[in-house]
């Protein structure tokens, strides 16, 4: 198996980092922007970014979507759904049917 060659990249904030893929996400910015509380803190970084990218930053906003719609977001996987269901049910909400 060939070793992947990492490329030095620079984000818009001036952080330098190496990536072997075309993914533009800066790991330094990602650590700085990590949510410490709330339902978004329960999710993996790709799942959190998927919701944020689609303008979902609250459970009220999340409840306007069906599970099927959420799974269509790039970065969102089925492992995140139980965490989201629990967070919604704790405040009396649920996914749209």
Secondary structure, DSSP 8 states (H G I E B T S, - for coil): ------EEEE-TT--EEEESSS----HHHHHHT---SSGGGGS-HHHHHHHHHTT--SHHHHTTS-HHHHHTSTT--GGGHHHHHHHHHHTT-----
